[in-house]
């Protein structure tokens, strides 16, 4: 993933005392994309940000072309970030549907093969609410449908955040609910499931949970949640 926006990139570059200007960001990405044969042996796709999509290496070759020559599919993050969801207590939805079809058509023409969109849901005593789950599911479904109409594979990411003190069983239950809402919405919007990718969260207890779970318990809870909710397609 090289999709980080300017704020995220500023934070990372400041840690190594590098000025956050476009040329330094370009050089950083060039370093990644020219890492040698091991890159193409281990990476099949790269998520880009709008800026990166149109950057070139020092010889004038587009990054998208460099990736494709290595058998790596360029993708693009198309959501425009989370915003507060009215009528809820601190929950959010993701914006960016306006003009998405036109943007997807342009990204497809410019070499992208897939897109990514992230929604986030929080576990608290009274959340995620029904409104938040159905709103975010429908947003993801509309995004996925628009991507497929423009020949792009949508990565669907309904992320249940690990913030809070909830236990593992609660995380599994909420993850199953969120995935169920998501796949119901995808079906309602006639999304071709075989032409999508799911980016799920690991089912983990809240970071402030006093009980510590083993990797095996986390793996079992995660796989169980996926098996119960993700269609075999």
Buried (B, 14 or more C-beta within 10 A) or exposed (E): EBBBEEEEBBEEBEEEEBEBEEEEBBBBBBEEBEEEEEBBEEBEBBBBBEBBBEBBBEEEEBBBEBBBEBEBBBBBBBBBEBEEBEEBEEBBBBEBBEEBBEBBBEBBEEBBBBBBBBBBBBBBEEBBBEBBBBBBBBBBBBBBBBBBEBEBBBBBBBBBBBEBBBBBEBBBBBBBBBBBBBBBBBEEBEBEBEBBBBEBBBBBBBEEBEEEBEEEBBEBBBEBBBEEBBEEE
